[in-house]
């Protein structure tokens, strides 16, 4: 017996999610796909191996029974004292658009000055964190959804890497990418962006 029908109750009309076309930032994604000074290459190799081994030891066939933190990066981005505005200009002049709104986990919908500084779309972002006018972190989240954005990101990334000598690390996969060649950039975008 259908009680709704019997009593003439109509089901609630489902409204579409109002922020479906807004970039979502999840706490767990912070710095998981990161650009780091190339000076950290040996650390990244060792730490990637350690994280992989830890994962193998703590996988029970269904999930992980424990977690591990990524170790302390020896040469942090902030240590390079890179002017924040000069990095932003690289991506701006390569045609990347500033992010205007996000939905941030545990914070909500952000617009205007509350939006983290970054470039991209409603599906992908390159985010830049600042500390006293210097670049503190540079990282990505999401997936590039079209060739136009991919080209702009690729060009900006290439210029950034040539200027500041960085590489990419995808901590989810424990995979690093040498961004000094077009092939390395394409692999990074294909596998992690």
TIRO-2110 file (N, C-alpha, C; in Angstrom, 1 decimal):
// TIRO-2110
0.8, -1.2, 0.0, N, 1, A
0.0, 0.0, 0.0, CA, 1, A
0.9, 1.2, 0.0, C, 1, A
0.6, 2.2, -0.9, N, 2, A
1.3, 3.4, -1.0, CA, 2, A
0.6, 4.5, -0.1, C, 2, A
1.2, 4.8, 1.0, N, 3, A
0.6, 5.7, 2.0, CA, 3, A
0.6, 7.2, 1.4, C, 3, A
1.6, 7.5, 0.6, N, 4, A
1.6, 8.8, 0.0, CA, 4, A
0.4, 9.0, -0.9, C, 4, A
0.2, 8.0, -1.7, N, 5, A
-1.0, 8.1, -2.6, CA, 5, A
-2.3, 8.1, -1.8, C, 5, A
-2.4, 7.3, -0.8, N, 6, A
-3.6, 7.2, 0.0, CA, 6, A
-4.0, 8.5, 0.6, C, 6, A
-2.9, 9.2, 1.2, N, 7, A
-3.2, 10.5, 1.8, CA, 7, A
-3.0, 11.7, 0.9, C, 7, A
-2.6, 11.5, -0.3, N, 8, A
-2.5, 12.6, -1.3, CA, 8, A
-1.2, 13.4, -1.0, C, 8, A
-0.2, 12.8, -0.4, N, 9, A
1.1, 13.5, -0.1, CA, 9, A
2.0, 13.4, -1.3, C, 9, A
2.4, 14.5, -1.8, N, 10, A
3.3, 14.5, -3.0, CA, 10, A
4.8, 14.6, -2.4, C, 10, A
5.6, 13.8, -3.1, N, 11, A
7.0, 13.9, -2.6, CA, 11, A
7.6, 15.3, -2.8, C, 11, A
8.6, 15.6, -1.9, N, 12, A
9.3, 16.9, -2.1, CA, 12, A
10.0, 16.9, -3.4, C, 12, A
9.9, 18.1, -4.0, N, 13, A
10.5, 18.3, -5.3, CA, 13, A
12.0, 18.5, -5.0, C, 13, A
12.9, 17.7, -5.7, N, 14, A
14.3, 17.8, -5.5, CA, 14, A
14.8, 19.0, -6.3, C, 14, A
15.5, 19.9, -5.6, N, 15, A
16.1, 21.0, -6.3, CA, 15, A
17.5, 20.7, -6.7, C, 15, A
17.9, 21.1, -7.9, N, 16, A
19.3, 20.8, -8.2, CA, 16, A
20.3, 21.5, -7.2, C, 16, A
21.4, 20.9, -7.0, N, 17, A
22.4, 21.5, -6.1, CA, 17, A
22.9, 22.8, -6.7, C, 17, A
22.8, 23.9, -5.9, N, 18, A
23.0, 25.2, -6.5, CA, 18, A
24.5, 25.5, -6.8, C, 18, A
25.4, 24.7, -6.2, N, 19, A
26.8, 24.9, -6.4, CA, 19, A
27.5, 23.9, -7.3, C, 19, A
26.7, 23.2, -8.1, N, 20, A
27.2, 22.1, -8.9, CA, 20, A
28.3, 22.6, -9.9, C, 20, A
28.2, 23.8, -10.3, N, 21, A
29.2, 24.3, -11.3, CA, 21, A
30.2, 25.2, -10.6, C, 21, A
30.5, 25.0, -9.4, N, 22, A
31.5, 25.8, -8.6, CA, 22, A
32.6, 24.8, -8.2, C, 22, A
33.9, 25.3, -8.3, N, 23, A
35.0, 24.5, -7.8, CA, 23, A
34.9, 24.1, -6.4, C, 23, A
35.1, 22.9, -6.0, N, 24, A
35.0, 22.4, -4.7, CA, 24, A
36.4, 22.1, -4.2, C, 24, A
36.7, 22.6, -3.0, N, 25, A
38.0, 22.4, -2.4, CA, 25, A
37.8, 21.5, -1.2, C, 25, A
38.5, 20.4, -1.1, N, 26, A
38.4, 19.5, 0.0, CA, 26, A
39.7, 19.5, 0.8, C, 26, A
39.5, 19.5, 2.1, N, 27, A
40.6, 19.6, 3.1, CA, 27, A
41.7, 18.6, 2.8, C, 27, A
41.3, 17.4, 2.5, N, 28, A
42.3, 16.3, 2.2, CA, 28, A
43.1, 16.5, 1.0, C, 28, A
42.7, 17.4, 0.1, N, 29, A
43.4, 17.6, -1.2, CA, 29, A
44.5, 18.6, -1.0, C, 29, A
44.6, 19.3, 0.1, N, 30, A
45.5, 20.4, 0.2, CA, 30, A
47.0, 19.9, 0.1, C, 30, A
47.7, 20.4, -0.9, N, 31, A
49.1, 20.1, -1.1, CA, 31, A
49.4, 18.6, -1.5, C, 31, A
48.3, 17.9, -1.9, N, 32, A
48.5, 16.5, -2.3, CA, 32, A
49.1, 16.4, -3.8, C, 32, A
48.9, 17.4, -4.6, N, 33, A
49.5, 17.5, -5.9, CA, 33, A
50.2, 18.8, -5.9, C, 33, A
51.5, 18.8, -5.7, N, 34, A
52.2, 20.0, -5.3, CA, 34, A
53.4, 20.2, -6.3, C, 34, A
53.7, 21.5, -6.5, N, 35, A
54.9, 21.8, -7.2, CA, 35, A
56.0, 22.2, -6.1, C, 35, A
57.2, 21.6, -6.2, N, 36, A
58.2, 21.9, -5.2, CA, 36, A
59.5, 22.2, -5.9, C, 36, A
60.4, 22.9, -5.2, N, 37, A
61.7, 23.2, -5.7, CA, 37, A
62.4, 21.8, -6.1, C, 37, A
63.1, 21.8, -7.2, N, 38, A
63.7, 20.6, -7.7, CA, 38, A
64.8, 20.1, -6.8, C, 38, A
65.3, 21.0, -5.9, N, 39, A
66.3, 20.6, -4.9, CA, 39, A
65.8, 19.4, -4.0, C, 39, A
64.5, 19.2, -4.0, N, 40, A
63.9, 18.2, -3.1, CA, 40, A
63.8, 16.8, -3.8, C, 40, A
64.4, 16.6, -5.0, N, 41, A
64.2, 15.4, -5.8, CA, 41, A
64.5, 14.2, -5.0, C, 41, A
65.7, 14.1, -4.3, N, 42, A
66.1, 12.9, -3.6, CA, 42, A
65.1, 12.7, -2.4, C, 42, A
64.7, 13.7, -1.7, N, 43, A
63.8, 13.5, -0.6, CA, 43, A
62.4, 13.0, -1.2, C, 43, A
62.0, 13.5, -2.3, N, 44, A
60.7, 13.0, -2.9, CA, 44, A
60.8, 11.6, -3.3, C, 44, A
61.9, 11.1, -3.8, N, 45, A
62.1, 9.7, -4.2, CA, 45, A
62.0, 8.8, -2.9, C, 45, A
62.8, 9.2, -1.9, N, 46, A
62.8, 8.4, -0.7, CA, 46, A
61.5, 8.4, 0.0, C, 46, A
60.8, 9.6, 0.1, N, 47, A
59.5, 9.7, 0.8, CA, 47, A
58.5, 8.9, 0.0, C, 47, A
58.5, 9.0, -1.3, N, 48, A
57.5, 8.3, -2.1, CA, 48, A
57.6, 6.8, -1.9, C, 48, A
58.9, 6.3, -1.8, N, 49, A
59.1, 4.8, -1.5, CA, 49, A
58.6, 4.5, -0.1, C, 49, A
58.9, 5.3, 0.9, N, 50, A
58.5, 5.1, 2.2, CA, 50, A
56.9, 5.0, 2.3, C, 50, A
56.3, 6.0, 1.7, N, 51, A
54.8, 6.0, 1.7, CA, 51, A
54.2, 4.8, 1.0, C, 51, A
54.8, 4.4, -0.1, N, 52, A
54.3, 3.2, -0.8, CA, 52, A
54.5, 2.0, 0.0, C, 52, A
55.6, 1.8, 0.7, N, 53, A
55.8, 0.6, 1.5, CA, 53, A
54.9, 0.6, 2.7, C, 53, A
54.7, 1.8, 3.3, N, 54, A
53.7, 1.9, 4.4, CA, 54, A
52.3, 1.5, 3.9, C, 54, A
51.9, 1.9, 2.7, N, 55, A
50.6, 1.6, 2.2, CA, 55, A
50.5, 0.1, 2.0, C, 55, A
51.5, -0.5, 1.5, N, 56, A
51.5, -2.0, 1.2, CA, 56, A
51.3, -2.7, 2.6, C, 56, A
52.1, -2.3, 3.6, N, 57, A
52.0, -2.9, 4.9, CA, 57, A
50.7, -2.8, 5.6, C, 57, A
50.0, -1.7, 5.3, N, 58, A
48.7, -1.4, 6.0, CA, 58, A
47.5, -1.5, 5.1, C, 58, A
47.6, -2.3, 4.0, N, 59, A
46.4, -2.5, 3.2, CA, 59, A
45.9, -3.9, 3.5, C, 59, A
44.6, -4.0, 3.9, N, 60, A
44.0, -5.3, 4.3, CA, 60, A
43.1, -5.9, 3.2, C, 60, A
43.2, -5.4, 2.0, N, 61, A
42.4, -5.9, 0.9, CA, 61, A
41.1, -5.1, 0.7, C, 61, A
40.7, -4.3, 1.7, N, 62, A
39.5, -3.5, 1.5, CA, 62, A
39.8, -2.0, 1.7, C, 62, A
40.8, -1.7, 2.5, N, 63, A
41.2, -0.3, 2.8, CA, 63, A
42.5, -0.3, 3.6, C, 63, A
42.8, 0.8, 4.1, N, 64, A
44.1, 1.0, 4.8, CA, 64, A
43.8, 1.0, 6.3, C, 64, A
44.6, 0.3, 7.0, N, 65, A
44.4, 0.1, 8.5, CA, 65, A
45.1, 1.2, 9.3, C, 65, A
45.9, 2.0, 8.6, N, 66, A
46.6, 3.1, 9.3, CA, 66, A
47.0, 4.2, 8.3, C, 66, A
47.4, 5.3, 8.7, N, 67, A
47.8, 6.4, 7.8, CA, 67, A
49.2, 6.9, 8.2, C, 67, A
49.8, 7.6, 7.3, N, 68, A
51.1, 8.2, 7.6, CA, 68, A
51.1, 9.6, 7.0, C, 68, A
51.9, 10.4, 7.7, N, 69, A
52.0, 11.8, 7.2, CA, 69, A
53.2, 11.9, 6.3, C, 69, A
53.2, 12.8, 5.3, N, 70, A
54.3, 13.1, 4.5, CA, 70, A
55.3, 13.8, 5.3, C, 70, A
56.6, 13.4, 5.2, N, 71, A
57.7, 14.0, 5.9, CA, 71, A
57.9, 15.4, 5.6, C, 71, A
58.7, 16.0, 6.4, N, 72, A
59.0, 17.5, 6.3, CA, 72, A
59.9, 17.7, 5.1, C, 72, A
59.4, 18.6, 4.2, N, 73, A
60.1, 18.9, 3.0, CA, 73, A
61.4, 19.7, 3.3, C, 73, A
62.5, 19.2, 2.9, N, 74, A
63.8, 19.9, 3.3, CA, 74, A
63.9, 21.3, 2.8, C, 74, A
63.6, 21.6, 1.6, N, 75, A
63.7, 22.9, 1.0, CA, 75, A
62.3, 23.3, 0.6, C, 75, A
61.7, 24.1, 1.4, N, 76, A
60.3, 24.5, 1.2, CA, 76, A
60.3, 25.6, 0.1, C, 76, A
59.1, 25.7, -0.5, N, 77, A
58.9, 26.8, -1.5, CA, 77, A
59.2, 28.2, -0.9, C, 77, A
58.7, 28.4, 0.3, N, 78, A
58.9, 29.7, 0.9, CA, 78, A
60.4, 30.0, 1.1, C, 78, A
61.3, 29.0, 1.2, N, 79, A
62.7, 29.2, 1.4, CA, 79, A
63.3, 29.8, 0.2, C, 79, A
62.7, 29.7, -1.0, N, 80, A
63.2, 30.2, -2.2, CA, 80, A
63.0, 31.7, -2.4, C, 80, A
62.1, 32.3, -1.5, N, 81, A
61.9, 33.7, -1.5, CA, 81, A
61.4, 34.2, -2.9, C, 81, A
60.5, 33.5, -3.5, N, 82, A
60.0, 33.9, -4.8, CA, 82, A
58.9, 34.9, -4.7, C, 82, A
59.0, 36.0, -5.4, N, 83, A
58.0, 37.0, -5.3, CA, 83, A
56.6, 36.5, -5.8, C, 83, A
55.6, 36.5, -4.9, N, 84, A
54.3, 36.0, -5.2, CA, 84, A
53.7, 36.6, -6.5, C, 84, A
53.8, 37.9, -6.6, N, 85, A
53.2, 38.6, -7.7, CA, 85, A
53.8, 38.2, -9.1, C, 85, A
55.1, 37.9, -9.1, N, 86, A
55.7, 37.5, -10.3, CA, 86, A
55.2, 36.1, -10.8, C, 86, A
54.9, 35.3, -9.8, N, 87, A
54.4, 33.9, -10.2, CA, 87, A
53.0, 34.1, -10.7, C, 87, A
52.2, 34.9, -10.1, N, 88, A
50.8, 35.1, -10.5, CA, 88, A
50.8, 35.7, -11.9, C, 88, A
51.7, 36.6, -12.2, N, 89, A
51.8, 37.3, -13.5, CA, 89, A
52.1, 36.2, -14.6, C, 89, A
52.9, 35.3, -14.3, N, 90, A
53.2, 34.2, -15.3, CA, 90, A
51.9, 33.5, -15.8, C, 90, A
51.1, 33.1, -14.8, N, 91, A
49.9, 32.4, -15.2, CA, 91, A
48.8, 33.3, -15.8, C, 91, A
48.8, 34.6, -15.3, N, 92, A
47.8, 35.6, -15.9, CA, 92, A
48.2, 35.8, -17.4, C, 92, A
49.5, 36.1, -17.6, N, 93, A
49.8, 36.5, -19.0, CA, 93, A
49.7, 35.3, -20.0, C, 93, A
49.6, 34.1, -19.4, N, 94, A
49.4, 32.9, -20.3, CA, 94, A
47.9, 32.6, -20.4, C, 94, A
47.1, 33.5, -19.9, N, 95, A
45.6, 33.4, -20.2, CA, 95, A
44.8, 32.7, -19.2, C, 95, A
45.4, 32.3, -18.1, N, 96, A
44.6, 31.6, -17.1, CA, 96, A
43.8, 32.6, -16.3, C, 96, A
42.5, 32.3, -16.0, N, 97, A
41.6, 33.2, -15.3, CA, 97, A
41.6, 32.9, -13.8, C, 97, A
41.5, 34.0, -13.1, N, 98, A
41.4, 33.9, -11.6, CA, 98, A
40.1, 33.2, -11.2, C, 98, A
40.2, 32.4, -10.2, N, 99, A
39.0, 31.7, -9.6, CA, 99, A
38.2, 32.8, -8.9, C, 99, A
36.9, 32.8, -9.1, N, 100, A
36.1, 33.8, -8.5, CA, 100, A
35.2, 33.3, -7.4, C, 100, A
35.0, 32.0, -7.3, N, 101, A
34.2, 31.4, -6.2, CA, 101, A
34.6, 29.9, -6.1, C, 101, A
34.4, 29.5, -4.8, N, 102, A
34.7, 28.1, -4.5, CA, 102, A
33.7, 27.6, -3.4, C, 102, A
33.5, 26.3, -3.3, N, 103, A
32.9, 25.8, -2.1, CA, 103, A
34.0, 25.0, -1.4, C, 103, A
34.2, 25.5, -0.2, N, 104, A
35.3, 24.9, 0.6, CA, 104, A
34.7, 24.1, 1.7, C, 104, A
35.2, 22.8, 1.8, N, 105, A
34.7, 21.9, 2.8, CA, 105, A
34.8, 22.5, 4.2, C, 105, A
33.8, 22.4, 5.0, N, 106, A
33.7, 22.9, 6.3, CA, 106, A
33.6, 24.4, 6.5, C, 106, A
33.6, 25.1, 5.3, N, 107, A
33.6, 26.5, 5.3, CA, 107, A
32.3, 27.0, 4.6, C, 107, A
32.1, 26.5, 3.4, N, 108, A
30.9, 26.8, 2.6, CA, 108, A
31.3, 27.5, 1.3, C, 108, A
30.4, 28.3, 0.8, N, 109, A
30.5, 29.0, -0.5, CA, 109, A
31.2, 30.3, -0.2, C, 109, A
32.4, 30.5, -1.0, N, 110, A
33.2, 31.6, -0.8, CA, 110, A
33.2, 32.4, -2.1, C, 110, A
33.1, 33.7, -2.0, N, 111, A
33.2, 34.6, -3.2, CA, 111, A
34.1, 35.8, -2.8, C, 111, A
34.5, 36.6, -3.8, N, 112, A
35.2, 37.8, -3.5, CA, 112, A
36.6, 37.6, -2.9, C, 112, A
37.0, 38.4, -1.9, N, 113, A
38.3, 38.3, -1.3, CA, 113, A
38.5, 37.0, -0.5, C, 113, A
37.4, 36.3, -0.1, N, 114, A
37.6, 35.1, 0.7, CA, 114, A
38.0, 33.9, -0.1, C, 114, A
38.0, 34.0, -1.5, N, 115, A
38.3, 32.9, -2.3, CA, 115, A
39.9, 32.7, -2.3, C, 115, A
40.4, 31.5, -2.1, N, 116, A
41.8, 31.3, -2.2, CA, 116, A
42.3, 31.8, -3.5, C, 116, A
43.6, 32.3, -3.5, N, 117, A
44.2, 32.8, -4.8, CA, 117, A
44.5, 31.7, -5.7, C, 117, A
44.0, 31.7, -6.9, N, 118, A
44.3, 30.7, -7.8, CA, 118, A
43.7, 31.0, -9.2, C, 118, A
44.1, 30.1, -10.1, N, 119, A
43.7, 30.2, -11.5, CA, 119, A
43.1, 28.9, -11.9, C, 119, A
42.1, 29.0, -12.9, N, 120, A
41.5, 27.7, -13.4, CA, 120, A
40.1, 27.9, -13.8, C, 120, A
39.3, 26.9, -13.4, N, 121, A
37.9, 26.8, -13.8, CA, 121, A
37.1, 26.3, -12.7, C, 121, A
35.9, 25.9, -13.0, N, 122, A
35.0, 25.3, -12.0, CA, 122, A
35.3, 23.8, -11.7, C, 122, A
36.3, 23.2, -12.4, N, 123, A
36.7, 21.8, -12.3, CA, 123, A
38.2, 21.6, -11.9, C, 123, A
39.0, 22.7, -12.1, N, 124, A
40.5, 22.5, -11.9, CA, 124, A
41.0, 23.9, -11.4, C, 124, A
42.0, 23.8, -10.5, N, 125, A
42.6, 25.0, -10.1, CA, 125, A
44.1, 24.8, -9.8, C, 125, A
44.9, 25.8, -10.1, N, 126, A
46.3, 26.0, -9.7, CA, 126, A
46.2, 27.0, -8.5, C, 126, A
46.5, 26.6, -7.3, N, 127, A
46.4, 27.5, -6.2, CA, 127, A
47.8, 28.0, -5.7, C, 127, A
47.8, 29.2, -5.3, N, 128, A
49.1, 29.8, -4.8, CA, 128, A
48.8, 30.4, -3.5, C, 128, A
49.6, 30.0, -2.5, N, 129, A
49.5, 30.5, -1.1, CA, 129, A
50.7, 31.5, -0.9, C, 129, A
50.4, 32.6, -0.3, N, 130, A
51.3, 33.7, -0.1, CA, 130, A
51.7, 33.9, 1.4, C, 130, A
52.9, 34.3, 1.7, N, 131, A
53.3, 34.6, 3.0, CA, 131, A
54.3, 35.8, 2.9, C, 131, A
53.8, 37.0, 3.4, N, 132, A
54.5, 38.2, 3.3, CA, 132, A
55.1, 38.5, 1.9, C, 132, A
54.3, 38.4, 0.9, N, 133, A
54.7, 38.7, -0.5, CA, 133, A
55.5, 37.7, -1.2, C, 133, A
55.7, 36.5, -0.5, N, 134, A
56.5, 35.4, -1.1, CA, 134, A
55.6, 34.2, -1.3, C, 134, A
55.9, 33.4, -2.3, N, 135, A
55.2, 32.2, -2.6, CA, 135, A
55.5, 31.2, -1.6, C, 135, A
54.4, 30.7, -0.9, N, 136, A
54.6, 29.7, 0.2, CA, 136, A
54.3, 28.3, -0.4, C, 136, A
53.2, 28.2, -1.1, N, 137, A
52.9, 26.9, -1.7, CA, 137, A
52.3, 27.1, -3.1, C, 137, A
52.5, 26.1, -4.0, N, 138, A
51.8, 26.2, -5.3, CA, 138, A
51.4, 24.7, -5.5, C, 138, A
50.1, 24.5, -5.8, N, 139, A
49.5, 23.2, -5.9, CA, 139, A
48.3, 23.2, -6.8, C, 139, A
47.9, 22.0, -7.1, N, 140, A
46.7, 21.9, -8.0, CA, 140, A
45.6, 21.0, -7.3, C, 140, A
44.4, 21.1, -7.9, N, 141, A
43.3, 20.3, -7.5, CA, 141, A
42.3, 20.2, -8.6, C, 141, A
41.6, 19.1, -8.7, N, 142, A
40.7, 18.9, -9.8, CA, 142, A
41.2, 18.4, -11.0, C, 142, A
40.4, 18.4, -12.1, N, 143, A
40.8, 17.9, -13.4, CA, 143, A
40.6, 18.9, -14.5, C, 143, A
41.5, 19.1, -15.4, N, 144, A
41.4, 20.0, -16.5, CA, 144, A
40.4, 19.4, -17.5, C, 144, A
39.4, 20.2, -17.8, N, 145, A
38.3, 19.7, -18.6, CA, 145, A
38.3, 20.0, -20.1, C, 145, A
39.2, 20.9, -20.5, N, 146, A
39.2, 21.2, -22.0, CA, 146, A
40.6, 21.6, -22.4, C, 146, A
40.7, 21.5, -23.8, N, 147, A
42.0, 21.7, -24.4, CA, 147, A
42.5, 23.2, -24.2, C, 147, A
41.6, 24.1, -24.2, N, 148, A
42.0, 25.5, -24.1, CA, 148, A
42.7, 25.8, -22.7, C, 148, A
42.0, 25.3, -21.6, N, 149, A
42.6, 25.4, -20.3, CA, 149, A
43.9, 24.7, -20.2, C, 149, A
44.0, 23.5, -20.8, N, 150, A
45.2, 22.7, -20.7, CA, 150, A
46.3, 23.4, -21.4, C, 150, A
46.1, 24.0, -22.5, N, 151, A
47.1, 24.8, -23.2, CA, 151, A
47.6, 26.0, -22.4, C, 151, A
46.7, 26.7, -21.8, N, 152, A
47.1, 27.8, -21.0, CA, 152, A
47.9, 27.4, -19.8, C, 152, A
47.4, 26.3, -19.1, N, 153, A
48.1, 25.8, -17.9, CA, 153, A
49.5, 25.3, -18.3, C, 153, A
49.6, 24.6, -19.4, N, 154, A
50.9, 24.0, -19.9, CA, 154, A
51.9, 25.1, -20.2, C, 154, A
51.4, 26.2, -20.9, N, 155, A
52.3, 27.3, -21.2, CA, 155, A
52.8, 28.0, -19.9, C, 155, A
51.9, 28.3, -19.0, N, 156, A
52.2, 28.9, -17.7, CA, 156, A
53.1, 28.1, -16.9, C, 156, A
52.9, 26.8, -16.8, N, 157, A
53.7, 25.9, -16.1, CA, 157, A
55.1, 25.8, -16.6, C, 157, A
55.2, 25.7, -17.9, N, 158, A
56.5, 25.6, -18.6, CA, 158, A
57.3, 26.9, -18.2, C, 158, A
56.7, 28.1, -18.3, N, 159, A
57.4, 29.3, -18.0, CA, 159, A
57.8, 29.3, -16.5, C, 159, A
56.9, 28.9, -15.7, N, 160, A
57.2, 28.9, -14.2, CA, 160, A
58.4, 28.0, -13.9, C, 160, A
58.4, 26.8, -14.5, N, 161, A
59.4, 25.8, -14.2, CA, 161, A
60.8, 26.3, -14.7, C, 161, A
60.8, 26.9, -15.9, N, 162, A
62.0, 27.4, -16.5, CA, 162, A
62.6, 28.5, -15.6, C, 162, A
61.7, 29.3, -15.1, N, 163, A
62.1, 30.5, -14.3, CA, 163, A
62.6, 30.1, -12.9, C, 163, A
61.9, 29.1, -12.3, N, 164, A
62.1, 28.8, -10.8, CA, 164, A
62.6, 27.4, -10.5, C, 164, A
62.7, 26.5, -11.5, N, 165, A
63.3, 25.2, -11.4, CA, 165, A
62.5, 24.3, -10.4, C, 165, A
61.3, 24.0, -10.7, N, 166, A
60.4, 23.2, -9.8, CA, 166, A
60.1, 21.9, -10.5, C, 166, A
59.6, 20.9, -9.7, N, 167, A
59.0, 19.7, -10.3, CA, 167, A
57.7, 19.5, -9.6, C, 167, A
57.0, 18.5, -10.0, N, 168, A
55.6, 18.2, -9.5, CA, 168, A
55.7, 16.8, -8.8, C, 168, A
54.9, 16.8, -7.7, N, 169, A
54.7, 15.5, -7.0, CA, 169, A
53.3, 15.3, -6.7, C, 169, A
52.8, 14.1, -7.1, N, 170, A
51.4, 13.7, -6.8, CA, 170, A
51.5, 12.7, -5.7, C, 170, A
51.3, 13.2, -4.4, N, 171, A
51.4, 12.3, -3.3, CA, 171, A
50.4, 11.2, -3.2, C, 171, A
49.3, 11.4, -3.9, N, 172, A
48.3, 10.3, -3.9, CA, 172, A
48.9, 9.1, -4.6, C, 172, A
49.6, 9.3, -5.6, N, 173, A
50.2, 8.2, -6.4, CA, 173, A
51.7, 7.9, -6.1, C, 173, A
52.3, 8.8, -5.2, N, 174, A
53.7, 8.8, -5.0, CA, 174, A
54.5, 8.8, -6.3, C, 174, A
54.1, 9.7, -7.1, N, 175, A
54.7, 9.8, -8.4, CA, 175, A
55.2, 11.3, -8.7, C, 175, A
56.4, 11.4, -9.1, N, 176, A
56.9, 12.8, -9.4, CA, 176, A
57.1, 12.9, -10.9, C, 176, A
57.2, 14.2, -11.3, N, 177, A
57.2, 14.6, -12.7, CA, 177, A
58.3, 15.6, -12.9, C, 177, A
59.2, 15.4, -13.8, N, 178, A
60.2, 16.4, -14.2, CA, 178, A
59.5, 17.3, -15.2, C, 178, A
59.3, 18.5, -14.9, N, 179, A
58.5, 19.4, -15.7, CA, 179, A
59.4, 20.2, -16.7, C, 179, A
60.6, 19.8, -16.8, N, 180, A
61.6, 20.6, -17.7, CA, 180, A
61.4, 20.2, -19.1, C, 180, A
60.6, 19.3, -19.5, N, 181, A
60.4, 18.9, -20.9, CA, 181, A
58.9, 19.0, -21.1, C, 181, A
58.5, 19.1, -22.4, N, 182, A
57.1, 19.1, -22.8, CA, 182, A
56.5, 17.8, -22.4, C, 182, A
57.2, 16.7, -22.6, N, 183, A
56.7, 15.4, -22.3, CA, 183, A
56.4, 15.2, -20.8, C, 183, A
57.3, 15.7, -20.0, N, 184, A
57.1, 15.7, -18.5, CA, 184, A
55.9, 16.4, -18.1, C, 184, A
55.7, 17.6, -18.7, N, 185, A
54.5, 18.4, -18.4, CA, 185, A
53.2, 17.7, -18.8, C, 185, A
53.3, 17.1, -20.0, N, 186, A
52.1, 16.4, -20.5, CA, 186, A
51.8, 15.2, -19.7, C, 186, A
52.8, 14.5, -19.2, N, 187, A
52.5, 13.3, -18.3, CA, 187, A
51.9, 13.8, -17.0, C, 187, A
52.4, 14.9, -16.4, N, 188, A
51.8, 15.4, -15.2, CA, 188, A
50.4, 15.8, -15.4, C, 188, A
50.1, 16.5, -16.5, N, 189, A
48.7, 16.9, -16.7, CA, 189, A
47.8, 15.6, -17.0, C, 189, A
48.3, 14.7, -17.8, N, 190, A
47.5, 13.5, -18.1, CA, 190, A
47.2, 12.7, -16.8, C, 190, A
48.2, 12.5, -15.9, N, 191, A
48.1, 11.6, -14.8, CA, 191, A
47.5, 12.3, -13.5, C, 191, A
47.7, 13.6, -13.4, N, 192, A
47.4, 14.2, -12.1, CA, 192, A
46.5, 15.5, -12.2, C, 192, A
46.3, 16.0, -13.4, N, 193, A
45.5, 17.2, -13.5, CA, 193, A
44.3, 16.9, -14.4, C, 193, A
END
